Amino acid sequence: MLNYGKGDAAAFEQLYQKHKGGVYRYFLRHCSRADVAEELHHDIWMKLINARESYQPTAKFTTWLYTLAHNHLVNYYRKNSKAHLLDFDDIVEPEDELPDLSEQLTHSRQADELISQVEQLPAQQKEVFLLRHEAGFSLEEIANLTKSSFEATKSRLRYAMAKLKQGVSYEP
């Protein structure tokens, strides 16, 4: 980001290529529509472009980027109080190789079950779960990002995992 701030356009391309998927999935997992996730995703990259000269590395770049995304998402839901969280109907996952049909159906059912369980998590547990498992943040980073204590973050993740384990069967 510092190189981009100095005018290196290739540095922006590297940042974008590295983080575009994770940031988009972060928004998609929180929104009810892919078009809203795309709009939020676009907005974040525009904010990043506008902040290139004023960016100060006070934390890891990914922490700064997801803090920006988190705050933008919070503002979006404040402005659009009727917006719905988490609807995975529009998600299309890429397929590398097709497993046999029964294995594919089993994985599909398990994924649907997991998605359904994630949808039912309380908002704070869902946030911590997605930041941990979608974005790969540590508990300490999530606590800083969400402005929560480490212990509260740890508890939210533990409760989310317990609810998900309880609600999803992994038997083929």
N, C-alpha and C positions, 0 to 999 in steps of 0.2 A: 504494500500500500504506500509505503514511503517513496518507493521508486515511481509509482504511478503519480504521486503528488508532485514529483519533480518533472513530470512530462513524459514518462516512459509508457507509451500506449501498449506495448507488449506486456508490461507488468499487469495492466488491467485485464488483458486477455487471459493471462495465467490465473489471476484471482477468479475471474468469471468461470473459466473452465473447471477449476478446482471446486468451487462452492455453489455453482448454479443448481445442481441437482439436489443437494441437501437443503438449501434454502427453499427451493420450490416445494419439495416434499414436506417441509416444516409447515408451510402455508396450506398446502393441500390437505394435510392431516387435521388442520384446524377449521377448514372452511367447508361449506356445504356444496360449493360449486367450483369446478376447475377454472372457469373464467375469472372468478374472484381471486383465486390463488395466483393466477397469471398476472392479474392487475397488481396485486400486492407485491409479487415477485419483481415486476417491472419497477414499481415505485421504490423498492429497496435499492435496486441497482442505480436508479437515478439519484437517490439520496447519497449513495456511495460516490458517484461521480461528482456530485456537488460538494462533497466533503473532502475531496482528494487533497486540496491545499491546506485545509485546517486539521486534518487527521493527526492525532498525537497518540503514539503507541503506549497507552496506559495499561493495556492488557493484551492478551493474545489477539491477533486479528480476528480469529473465529469468534471469540467472546464478544468483541466489539460488533461484529457483523450480526450475530444472533441477538445481541441486546437491541440493536437497531431494528431487527425484524420483530422481536418480541414487542417492543414499544409501538411499532407501527401496527401490529395486530391488535394490541390493546386499544389503540386509538380508533382503529377500524370498527371494532365491536362497540365502542362507546358511541360512535356516530351512527352505527347501524344496529341498534339494539334488537332488531328482529332477526338478525343474522343467526344462522344455525351453525353450531360447531360440529365438526367431524361427520361427513357423509362421504363414504368411499365409493359411491356408485360410479363416479367418473374416472376412477383410477384404472389405468391400463398398464399392466406390468409387462416389460419386454421379456420375451422367451428366448433363451439361448438354445437349449436343446429340449425336445419334448420327451418327458419320461413316459412310461407306459400309461395307458388310460386310467387304470385303477389308482395308480400312484398319484397321477395328476388330479383326479377327483378327490382323493384323500387330502392332498395338500390344499386344494381349493376350499374344501369344507372347513379345514382347520383355519385357513386364512380368514374366511368369512366369519367363523366363530370368534377369532381373535379380534377382528375389526369390530364386531358387534360388542364385545366386552370392553374394548377401548372406548367406544362411543358412550358407554354407560359410566365410565369413571367420572368422579367429580373433577371439575375444571382444574384445580391445582394439582391433583394427582396425574391427570392426563398431561398437563404441561411438563411436569418433571419427567414422566415416562417418555414422552416424545423427544424432549431435549437429550435425554440419556441414550435412548435407543435409535433415534433417527439422526440426531446431530453428533452423538458420540461425546458429549460433554461429561466431565467428571462431576461428582456431587458438589464439590466446592465451587466449580465454575457455574453450575446451575443455581446454587444459592446466591452467588454474586449477581448473576444475570436477572433472577427473579426478585432480588432484594429480600431474600428470606434467610433465616438462620440455617446453618449447616444441618443441625439436628432436625429442623422442620422439613427440610428437603429430603433428608435421609428417610424420615418417617413417611413422607408422601410417596416416595418411590417404593418403600417396603409395603405399604398398604396397597398401592396400585398393583404390584407384582402378586401379592397374595390374592387379590380379587381376580386378577387375570388367571392365575393358576387354578383357582377354585372354579372359574366359569368356563374354562376351555379344556376339553378332553383331547388328549393326544393319541388316542388309540386308533390304529388304521382300520 
